[in-house]
Amino acid sequence: MDDEKIAGIMRDLIKSLETNDVEKTLSFFTDDGVWVNPNGTKGPYEKAISNIVVCGAEFDGGGPVIG
């Protein structure tokens, strides 16, 4: 995959996070994905990723909370 394709995927991921599009955000992860927060704590697979994204979308601070 070339660099521009990767950059486009990352732009789409960030846009889905910024717009709180939970389904679109989750579509970027596999069922065995692992979320690692800035502190290095790993979340178990897709359920953790889903919880983080959904909680972020429900946060009333203007955008998702990640990590």
C-alpha positions in Angstrom: 0.0 0.0 0.0 1.5 3.4 -0.9 1.9 6.3 1.4 -1.0 8.3 0.0 -3.4 5.4 0.5 -2.3 5.1 4.1 -2.6 8.8 4.7 -6.1 8.8 3.2 -7.2 6.0 5.5 -5.8 7.8 8.5 -7.6 11.0 7.4 -10.9 9.1 7.2 -10.3 7.5 10.6 -9.7 11.0 12.2 -12.8 12.4 10.5 -14.9 9.6 11.8 -13.6 10.3 15.3 -14.2 14.0 15.0 -17.8 13.5 13.8 -18.5 10.8 16.4 -19.4 8.3 13.7 -19.1 5.2 15.9 -19.9 2.7 13.1 -17.4 4.2 10.7 -14.7 4.4 13.4 -15.2 0.8 14.3 -15.0 -0.2 10.7 -11.2 0.7 10.8 -10.5 -2.0 13.4 -10.5 -5.8 13.2 -12.3 -8.0 15.7 -8.9 -8.8 17.3 -7.8 -5.1 17.4 -6.1 -3.7 20.6 -6.4 -0.1 21.7 -3.3 1.2 23.5 -3.8 4.5 25.3 -1.1 7.1 25.8 -0.1 5.5 29.2 0.5 2.2 27.4 -2.5 0.4 28.8 -4.0 -2.1 26.4 -7.7 -2.7 26.0 -9.0 -6.2 25.2 -9.9 -6.4 21.5 -12.8 -4.9 19.7 -15.1 -4.5 22.8 -12.6 -2.1 24.4 -12.3 -0.2 21.2 -16.1 0.0 20.9 -16.5 1.2 24.5 -13.9 3.9 24.0 -15.4 5.1 20.8 -19.0 5.0 22.1 -18.1 6.8 25.3 -16.3 9.4 23.3 -19.3 9.9 21.1 -21.5 10.3 24.1 -19.1 12.8 25.8 -20.7 16.2 26.0 -17.4 18.1 25.5 -17.5 18.6 21.8 -15.6 15.5 20.7 -14.6 12.0 21.5 -12.5 11.1 24.5 -9.8 8.6 23.4 -7.7 6.6 25.7 
